[in-house]
Amino acid sequence: MSKSVLDRLKAVFKERILETNDFRGDEEARVAPEDWLQIATFLRDDAETEMNFYTDLTAVDYLEREPKEPRFDVILMVRSLAKNHRIRIKTRVGVDQELDSLVSVWRGADWSEREVYDMFGIRFKNHPDLRRILLYDEFEGYPLRKDYPIEKTQPLVPYRDVEGIEIVPPFGPDEGKPWNRIDWLERTNGRDLHVSPSLGIQQGQRSCLSQLDERNSGEE
Amino acid sequence: MGEINSGGGEAQVGMSKFDEMYASFLNWARKWSLFQYPFVTACCGMEFMSVMGPRYDLARFGAEVPPGSPRQCDLLWVVGTISQRQAPILKQIYDQMTDPKWVLAFGTCACTGGFYDNYATVPGVDKVIPVDIYVPGCPPRPEAVLDGLILLQQKITNHNRIPATVPPRELPPLTAMRK
């Protein structure tokens, strides 16, 4: 990877490029949200950068970062098919802050920005059609925010009116659950007496371990 | 006999001998002509195609016809992950099917939600519609699916609507991984 894109950006925008990183040719620049649209337009139009291929736009929620605000990183990835180079542009956006939409620069940004809005609630100024893209309109909150409760679901259809709908027969007390609600540590340690035998056999978990233990003790 | 059933064809207390024979004949006919509605949403669909294909050949069990409309079907295959957004569609399709109807949850995601323990996924289709047969596996082997179908046929014969999981056939040979 050439360093020409970062050099060009730094030469033109000087101190408005807040931070750069080019670890092993993976070029990255952080800009202020006010410069977002201008720098994107420059990247596309400048003869030296010529970023004609929009790759992706996404966001990250840094809930624990100091200072707390601005909380989100919005990340733009573009590459140039003509010049064969790429760059990643980042900016930091607060919870109630709007960011300029890039749809006027690359049409492909349309759905990516809708997805970022859907998952993080970051609003884009001048976006032609900013609404949820993957989730349903009834959904409250933004699920990829780190403060969204991890077990909160918002069913569209009310669950069946059956006693103990969390675990419907034929599942035993520890069955019929998504995997990470199962206490695997307890199970592999053999303290899983409440596991129904069918699931234990099915997963080969207990019997494998206990048989291996028998085998090992037999060898010694 | 006398367990919960729906849609006729079940033996009931106080039935005449002829009615009982007629009910068992009806269930015999049903179990060999299950019209299926595949609700295929995810990667388990590849395994489902394999079950439908000539090597495993679902047609041997009289269950190969997908009529294309849920109104003409009596076996709903839920094949793959069901997201919360999709659940109303699944519920509607189930409601459109005529009685008697059976549901087979194909794969771990349809049974329990699998590892998609998050805001987007229904943790098992039994939260929305009643399920008769659970076929675990990610995806299940075609043999396990055939076991599930045979289990369903046995349940139809016995007028049995209690949900069941497909038991494992046998454990794979064990190899020592630690000393």
Boltz contact constraints between the chains, C-beta under 6 A:
constraints:
  - contact:
      token1: [A, 136]
      token2: [B, 85]
      max_distance: 6.0
  - contact:
      token1: [A, 143]
      token2: [B, 119]
      max_distance: 6.0
  - contact:
      token1: [A, 153]
      token2: [B, 119]
      max_distance: 6.0
  - contact:
      token1: [A, 155]
      token2: [B, 84]
      max_distance: 6.0
  - contact:
      token1: [A, 156]
      token2: [B, 84]
      max_distance: 6.0
  - contact:
      token1: [A, 156]
      token2: [B, 87]
      max_distance: 6.0
  - contact:
      token1: [A, 156]
      token2: [B, 88]
      max_distance: 6.0
  - contact:
      token1: [A, 157]
      token2: [B, 87]
      max_distance: 6.0
  - contact:
      token1: [A, 157]
      token2: [B, 88]
      max_distance: 6.0
  - contact:
      token1: [A, 157]
      token2: [B, 91]
      max_distance: 6.0
  - contact:
      token1: [A, 157]
      token2: [B, 128]
      max_distance: 6.0
  - contact:
      token1: [A, 159]
      token2: [B, 127]
      max_distance: 6.0
  - contact:
      token1: [A, 168]
      token2: [B, 126]
      max_distance: 6.0
  - contact:
      token1: [A, 169]
      token2: [B, 163]
      max_distance: 6.0
  - contact:
      token1: [A, 170]
      token2: [B, 163]
      max_distance: 6.0
  - contact:
      token1: [A, 170]
      token2: [B, 164]
      max_distance: 6.0
  - contact:
      token1: [A, 170]
      token2: [B, 165]
      max_distance: 6.0
  - contact:
      token1: [A, 176]
      token2: [B, 112]
      max_distance: 6.0
  - contact:
      token1: [A, 178]
      token2: [B, 112]
      max_distance: 6.0
  - contact:
      token1: [A, 178]
      token2: [B, 113]
      max_distance: 6.0
  - contact:
      token1: [A, 178]
      token2: [B, 117]
      max_distance: 6.0
  - contact:
      token1: [A, 178]
      token2: [B, 123]
      max_distance: 6.0
  - contact:
      token1: [A, 179]
      token2: [B, 115]
      max_distance: 6.0
  - contact:
      token1: [A, 180]
      token2: [B, 117]
      max_distance: 6.0
  - contact:
      token1: [A, 201]
      token2: [B, 168]
      max_distance: 6.0
  - contact:
      token1: [A, 202]
      token2: [B, 168]
      max_distance: 6.0
  - contact:
      token1: [A, 204]
      token2: [B, 171]
      max_distance: 6.0
  - contact:
      token1: [A, 211]
      token2: [B, 174]
      max_distance: 6.0
